[in-house]
Amino acid sequence: MQRYFLRTDPAFSAALFAILATAYALTRSHWLDDWDSVQFALALDDFDLRKHQPHPPGYPVYIAAAKVLRTVVPDAAAALTLLSSLAGAACASLFFLITRRDLDRTTALASTLIMAVSPLFWLQAGLALTDMFGFFFVMLFILLEGTAPTTRAGTIWRAIGCGLVAGISIGARPHFTLLILVYWLARTFFIDRSRAPAAVAAAALFAGFLIWFLPAAAATGGFDAYFDTSRAQFEWRFDNPEISVLGASIDARYLLYRAGAFFFALARSIGPVDSHSIVLGAIFLMPFLLLAWWSTNPSVTRPYIIALAFYFTLLFVILPAGNQRYFLPFTAIVGWSTPRLLALSRRRPALQAAVFGVLFVFNAVPTYWFVKELSKAPPPVAALEWVGSTHPDAIFHSSELSRHARVYLPLAEIRGTDPSRCSEFATSLASGRPVLSTLSTYCGIDGSQVAVFDRDRRVHRKHHFIAIYVYNAPAEASDS
């Protein structure tokens, strides 16, 4: 409809970007929380998928953006987390412009703020991960695709812009490219509007893909090396039942477990409490979906919900179901559910303000506690700093922390925890040096817990708990 858009809105959006970028940057993490983050940091100096710097498919657009930012912010962790903060603010400002086309400024701003202060959105704006950066391309695509050119040339330029954004997004966060493409198709076939020239759009998408793929393949040793490394990564994922349905023996019990983990993670990512039941999850999720579907800008929200259904199917099939950060696109639904709620009381400003206040508190209170957690060293970093300060001469057996150790404990002797290498563990025990591990039992030998480092698992599930164990050398260690 575009009946509300004003010339001053881009400036208003820019001011919103500046405010949110400052808020996110001041509250962001100062560390590499995830082992993927460590790989991204190493890739800033030596991009090579064969070394998993970073892990395939490499996210080269994300790495390139971080390298540009690193020219101003030399520290790798600071540059990566700042990139997420800037991307988060950009997503919110683009979301405002998207919503502003169909709604008045107050309602569009209210919707944007509800999304921007939601727990998962703010968290991802403070972590050194690709999710928020990839989500920027989703928002940018929706903004470009929603333009209404009045000439044939304008339609072609819109198709070129959309295709380029879709193609480049594959190198930023390929999971989100599915969301973009399904949204594009849903808009093309279900919304009464001029259709994009398919050939032009496809050519632009391919051009956007080549922009990042050619330099990434060259840095990896050529096309064959890039594809072989990426294929090996995906084969490993697809064969692992803890990650993908494709590698599991599927039965009703497994599907129920996976569906429960999926639902729990989504509920935790948007709810004010650490939900543990499907009932609570449904209470949190269904109102957002229904309100967004019947929103006052359905030409955007309904295609997005359709695309989100396909994206969630992808998550369920090939990605770890309990990883909350994968649900970042749902935060847009939280924002787009706001206009319908406010519309129910549009003739009563006081009631509207009260509704907005409740929604804001519902989102902001858990966000406040999560953001406080970001100010603490993540468990992997805290554990390694403890090892370095209390046992600087120790031999440390930990596959779990081996990646973080490359950055936070580079001079220590770090060895793996492969069960087939018990002779190496026996050698460590016989060395007379302190032997530490993140395993409570290794090669049939029990360790004694000496330190624990934990954090709210909703901040980062993968590394929310780390325990350190010390081992005393026995008379003889087993090799079996």
N, C-alpha and C positions, 0 to 999 in steps of 0.2 A: 504493500500500500504506500509506504514512504510518505505518509501525510504529515508526519511530525518533524522530519529531519530539518535542522537549521544549519546555517553556515557556521554558527558558533560552536556546534557540537564537536568538530575535530579538536578545537582548542580546549574544550571542556574535557575531552577524552585524554588529551596530552597532559593536562593538569592532574587528572585521575591517575595516569601512568606514573607521574613523578611522585605523587603521594604514596602510592602502593609500593613502588620500587624502593623508596626510602624505608618504608615499614618492613618489607620483606628482607631487605639487605641488612638492616640493623638486627634482625632476629634470626638470621640464617645460621646454619651450622658452620663451624670453622674447621671441620675435619672431613676426611673421606670416610663416610659412615659405612658404605657398602664395599664389598670386594670389587664389584663392578666399578665403583668410583675410583679405586686404586688403579685399575686398568686404564681408565680414562686419563688419569693423571700421568701415568707412564707413557701413554700414547701422545701426550703433548710434546714429549721430547723424542719419541721414537715410535711412529705409527707403523705397526706391523701385525697383521692378523695372525700370522704364523706363531707369534709369541703371545697371542691373546692380549695384545696391547692396541686397542681393546679387544674384547671377545667378538667373534663374528656375529653379525655382518659388518661390524666396525663403526657404525654410526658416524661416518666421516663428516657429514655436515655439522653435527654437534661438535666434533673435535675441531673442525676448522673455525667455528664461531668461538670456541674456548681459546684457541690459539690467538685469535685477534684480540680478545679481551685480555689475554695474558701479557700482551705488550704494555698494558697499563697496570695490571695487577700481577706481579711476578710469581707470587705463590700459587701453585697449581690448585690446591684445595680452595683457596679464596676465589680464584678465577672461576672455577667450576660452579661453586655455590652462588656466586654473584650472577653468573649466566642464568641460573634457575630463577633467581629473584627478578632479574630483568624480564625474563620470559613470562613469569607469572604476572607481573604488572602489565606486560603487553597483551597477554590473553584477556585480562580483565578489561582493559581499555577497548580492545576489539569487540569483546562481548557487549560492552555498553553501546558501541556504534551499531552492532547487529540488532540489538533489542530496541534501540532508539528509532529505528526505521518505522516501527509499528506502534510504539508507545510514547507517552509523554516523558519528558526528561526525568521527572521525579520517580516515576515507576521504573524506568530503565536504570536509573542510578540505584534504586532500592534493590532491584534484581541483581545488579552487578555486585553490590556490597555483600549480599547474602552469599553469593558464590565465592567472592574473594576472601571472606573471613571463615569459610567452612574449613573444618579440620584438615581434610586431605589436601585441599587446594593450598592452604598456607604451608603445610608441611613440605609439599613437593616444590614450593617456591624457595625452600631453604636447604635442599639436599643436592649433592653433586651427582645427579642422575639425569637421564635423558627425557623423562616423562613430561615435565613441564615444557621443555624446549620443543618436543614433538607436538604437544597440545597447541602450541602457538600456531603451527601450520594448519591445524584443524580450524581454529578460529579465523585465521587469515583466509582460508579457503571459503568458509561460510560467508564471510563478509564480501569477498570478490564475487562469489557465485550469486549472491543476492542482489547484485546491482541490476538495474533495469535499463539497458541501452535502448535507445530509440531508433537506431540505424543498424543496417546490416554490418557495417564496419565495426560498430560498437559491440555487436554480438560476437564477432570474430575475435576481437581483442579480449573480450571477457573469457572466451574459450581458451585463448592462449595463456592468459594469466592463471586461470584455474588449472590448466594442464601442467604448467611449470611448477606451481605450488605442490600439486599432487606428486609430480615426479621427484622434486627435491625432498619432499617429506619422507620418501623411502630411505634416504640417507640420514634422516634425523631420528625417526622412530617408526620403523616399518609397520608395526602393529597398527598404528593410527592411520596408515594409508588405506587400510580396509575400511575404516570408519568414513574417511573422505570419499572413497569411490562409491560406497553404498549410498551415502547421503546424496552424492551427485546423481546417481541413477534414480533414487527416489524422487528427487526434485524434478528431474527431467520427465519422468513418466506419470507422476501423480499430481504435479502442480500445473495449472493452466498458464503456460507462459511460453515464450519463444525458446525452442530447443537449441542447445549448443551444437555447432557443426562438429560431428563426431570425428571426422578425419583430422581436422585442425586440432581438436582437443587431444586426440591420441598422439599426434606428432609433437605437440608441446609437452605432453607427459613424458614421452621418450627423450626429448631434449633435456627436460629437467632431471631425468634419471642419469643421462650421460654427463651432466655437469659435475656430479660428484663421483660417479662410478669410475670414470677414466683415471683421474688422479689417485683414487683409492686402490684400484687394481695395480697401477704402476708402483705404488708404494709397498704393495704386498708381494711384488715379484712377478706380476703379469696376471692375465685373465685366468689362466689355469690354476695358479696358486690361490687366487682369491676365491674362485668357485669351489675348489677342492677343500679349502679350509672352512668355508661357510657350510658346505654340504656335510662335512664331518661334524660340525657343531650341531646342525639340525638333526642329523641321524642320532647323535647322542641324546638329544632332548626327546626325540620321538620314541626312543627305545627305553626311556626311563619312566617307569610307572608312577613315580612320585611327581613327575612333571607333566606327562602327557597321557591322555587316555589311550593313545595309539600303541603305547608300550605295555599296557596292562591287560591282565586277564579280566575282561569285563563281566561283571555279574551285578545283581541288584544291590548287593551290599556295598560293592565298590562305588557304584554310581550314586548311591545314597550318601556315602561318606564324602564323595567329591562335591556333590550338590550342597551338602551341609557346609563344607569348608568354603565353598564359593559364596554362599549366602551370608555366612558369618562375617567373612572378610568385607563384603560390601556394606553390611549393616554397621560394622565397626568404623568404617571409613567415613560415615556421614552422621552416625548417631552420637548422642551426648554421653553414652556409657559404653563400657566394653561388653557389648551384647554377646551372650552365649547361647541364645535360643533362636530358633527359626521364627517363632512367634514375634519376638521383639524385632527381628530383622524385617518381617513383613510389615509391622507397625510403622517402621521408619521408611521403608521403601515405597510401598504402594501409594501413599498420599502424594509423594513427589512425582511419581510417574503419571498418576491420574491428573493431577493439577497441570503438569506440563503438557500432557496430551490435549487437554481442554484449555490450554493457555490462550491468551488474547493474540498471540502471533503463531497460529498453528502451521502456517506455511513453512516455518523454520523448525518448530519443535517436533512435529510429527515425522517428517523425514529423518530428523536426528534420532528420534527414538527407534525408528526402523533400523537405521544404521547401527545404533547401539546394541540392538538385539543380535545382529550379525557379529559385532565385535565381541559381545559376551559369549557367543557360541565359540568363537575362536579361543577366547580365554579358557573356556571350560574344556576344550579338546586338547590344546597343545601347550598351555602354560600352567604354572603352579597356581592352583585355585585359591590358595590362602594368602597370596601376596597382594596386599591392599593397594599398593601404588598403581597397579594395573587398572584400577577403577577410577582413576582421575577423570576420564570423560564424563562420569556420572555427575560430577559437580556442576556441570552446565545444566543438568536437569534440575538440580536443587535451585539454581538461579532462576530458571524459566518457570518454575512452579510458583514463584512469588507473585507475578502479575495477576493470576487468577484469584489468589487469596485476597489481594488488595482490592480487586474489582468487586468482590462480594460486599465490600463496605465502602465503596467509592463515594457515597453520598454522606458519609460520616467521617470526617477527617480525623477526629479523635480516635475512633475505632480503628481506622487505617494505621495510625501511628502506633496504637497498641499492638496490632497484629505484626507490624514490622518489628517492633521491639521484642516481641516473643521470639520471632524467627531469628533475629540477630543474636539474642542471648543463647538460643538453642544451638547456634553455630559457634559463637564466639567463646563461650565458656570452655568447652573441651579444647578449642584451639589454643586458648591461653595456657592450659596445662601442658599441651604438647610442645608449644613454643618454648616454654621453660625447660623442657627436656632437651631441646636442641642446643641449649647453652652449656650442656654437660658433655664431656668427652664421651663419644660412643664406646660401648663395651670393648670392641676390639682394640681401639686406641688406648683406652684406660688400662686394659690388661697388659699390653705391650710396654706401656710406660712404667707400669708396676714391675714387670720383669726386668726392664733395663735399670731401674733404680735400686731394686732389692737383690737381684741375682744377675749382675752383669756378666759373670763368667759361666752362666748356666748353659747347658745344651737343651734346647727347647724343641720338643716334638709336637708339632701342630700343623696339620694340613689346613685346618680351618682358618688359621691366622697367618699362613705363609705369605699371602699376598699383601696384607697390611704390613707385615714385618719388613717388606722391601722398602717401605717408606718410613715407618715409625720405629723400626729396630734394625737398621741395615747392617750393623756390625756384629750382631749376634749370630750364633750358630743355630740355624733353624733346619730341622729335619722333619720329614713327613711322618705319617702314621699309617702307612700301608701294612696290613697284617702279614704280608708275605716277606717283610723286611725286619723280622724280629732279631736277626743277628746284628743288624745295625743298632737296634735298641739295646741289645746286650753289651755292645761295645761302648755305648754311651754310659751305661750303668757302671761299667768297669773302669771308666776314665777317672773316677774320683771327683769329678765335678758335679755340681748340682744338676739334676735332671728334672725338667718340668714338662708338663703336657696339658693339653685341654681335654684329654681322655681320662676318665676315672679308672679305667682298666685297659691295659695295653699288653698284648702278648701274654695274657694270663696273669699279669701282675697288677695288683691294686695300688693305686696312688692315694695319697692323703690330700684332701682339699685344703688349700692354704689361702685362697682368695676367690672372691665372687664379684662380678661386675654385671649389673643388669640395668635395664631401662624399660619404660613402658613399651610393650611390643607393638603398639599401634604407631609408634614413631618409626620403627623399622623392625619388621618381623624377623628378618633373616639373622640378625646378630643382636637380638635383644638380651641374650643371657650368655655370659662367658664365665666358666669356672676354671681355675688353675689348680693342678695337682702336682705334688712333688713325689718323687720316687726314690726309695733307698735301694742301693745295689744289693741284690740277693746273692747267694753263693753261686747260683747258676741260673741263667735265663734260658727260656725255651725258644726254639727256632720254629715251632709249629704254630 
